[in-house]
């Protein structure tokens, strides 16, 4: 009976440790480069819905800062609070200010960034899910919606 109890206790500890490891929050810091898929698709471009061909992320306990170059807008930098509070990262596009308000939450080991993009009376929403695969590649799935239409893009990035 003691052996059975010991085996059960050890199994419980192993399962608990594996569960905790699976749910740990990854760190996304680094310079990332888009990996084209077999169709030759290009990287989704910025303006709140994509990360382009290459970007740099700085990730600490409180914030995630993403810097990228957009072909039309130049360098874009977005800062996201990891405590769930709203951050604003406005950009200038065609002489107009585009307001971007974002909130971040963790879904297990996935980081989910939901951004509302306001262009005057027009409002769009983009939700990015960031996760690392077994090889350390960054998988980014973006669901964007505007005027009752939705689009999903998936991109893979390799750390340099």
Secondary structure, DSSP 8 states (H G I E B T S, - for coil): -HHHHHHHHHHHHHHHHHHHHHT------EEEEEE--TT-------TTS---SEEEEEE-SSEEEEEEEETTTEEEEEEEETTS--EE--EEETTEEEEEEEEEEEETTEEEEEEEEEETTEEEEEEEEEEE-TTS-EEEEEEEEETTEEEEEEEEEEE-
